[in-house]
Amino acid sequence: MSDAAYYAKLAAVVDEILEGLKNKLIHENWPVNWADFHCVRIEETRQMYPDERFKSCTVFIEEADPACHELQHDIENALFDRGYDVAVRTEW
């Protein structure tokens, strides 16, 4: 699978998880704009020195408070259950 296809699939899985959260947790007290809650970008970081041994991926989700760590962890866990080992960051 190409990188573009992999990240497109990851973004679709993220949005599927977010849609499920909207339906289940709409009454949570998390500071989230549920109407526009979505994945806006995915960044990959690679260690280049002393050699390329480490790669990480971060999913950015818009319309949630960056300090909403419980939400970030819930999404990370849902992604891990689906085979993705990524970090999640929320932003306004």
Secondary structure, DSSP 8 states (H G I E B T S, - for coil): --HHHHHHHHHHHHHHHHHHHHHHHTTS-S-B-GGG-EEEEEEEEE--SS-S--EEEEEEEESB-TT-HHHHHHHHHHHHHTT---EEEEE-
